[in-house]
Amino acid sequence: MASETSNCEQVFACTRCGDCCRGYGGTYLSEADIASIAEHISVDPETFVSDYCTPSGSRMLLKQGPDGYCIFWDTLCTIHPVKPRMCRQWPYLKSVLVDETNWRSMASMCPGIRTEAPMERVRACIEAFIAAAADRDGEP
């Protein structure tokens, strides 16, 4: 699996522009994300949720600053070692497996996404990243 994900630069190469950290519906957090970020910034989870999150239905989102960026964006991600799973997986998202047009839509917002890559390669990379994340996070 590692070799599969290491060949994905032909599909995506992060430019560190921060565009993925701005807007686009927000960053959903799992309970594990909340716990690890709270520990990283040395606050208890309840304080983290009240100070750094906003509810969206039954889930929590990271707050955004007035500029539309995640509150943890400051030229680079300030919580990079513990960034949420949603951020770690970008742009290898299940939504592209459901509808491949999502890849081109995402590319319009992300200069690191390589639209010339064949969709078969894109799908293989997404499947590999999702499987690797599930293994790493202990999910079935």
C-alpha positions, 0 to 999 in steps of 0.5 A: 500500500505504501508504494501505491500512495508514494506514486501519487505525486503524478495525481497531486502535489501540495503547493502549500498555498492554503486554499484547502484551508479556506472556506468550502464548507468547513472542516468536520472533526471526529472525536479523535480529532478533537482529542488530539488537537486539544492535547496538542494545544494544551486545553481540555476537549470541552474548552477546545470545542467551545473556543475553536469549534462551531456546531454543524448539525450533530458534528463539530467544525473548526472555526474559520477566521474573518478571512475565511481560513481555518483558525489554525492557518497562519501561512502554514497549518499550525496544528499540522502534526495533529491536523484533522483526518479530513485535512490529512486525506485531502484531496483523496476523498470518497466523493471523487469515487462516487462522482469523478467530476468532483476531481475537476471541481476540486482542481478549480480550487487547488493548484496541486491537483493534476487534472491531466492524470488519468482517472484510473490513476486518480481512483487508485490513489484515492482507494490506496489513501483511504485504505491506508488511513483506515489501517492507520486509524484502526477502522474496518 
